[in-house]
């Protein structure tokens, strides 16, 4: 385990979802530093600021006001500085269209928001424990959709 915390970002417009995600992160045994954003534009403003510490992993809700998750994903993948960041789509949507579109636009994994806290905690922990180099090198549609 690294002595440095994982820098994790969550962009989600739902206050309760941000709070539960933060509590889950606090409970797992992986040292993390979490930053929360209310919508995609806040996230992108942060990621493109001059003194940014780039996150190890971004959890990105799809349905947000101002700038949605898909718009953020496309912007991240088209930015030379940000294009290699790991992006986990974190959404209540289980629409095949959303899954396909985020896969084709370069997301690393698609995580459906669990419907209870213990599953949320377990999902977040398992996603943080992934070997991202291995996961992304073998990425296909079967490994893209994360199921717990």
Beta strands, then each sheet from edge to edge (+ up, - down):
strand 1: 6-11
strand 2: 32-37
strand 3: 57-60
strand 4: 86-91
strand 5: 109-112
strand 6: 145-146
sheet 1: 2+ 1+ 3+ 4+ 5+ 6+
end
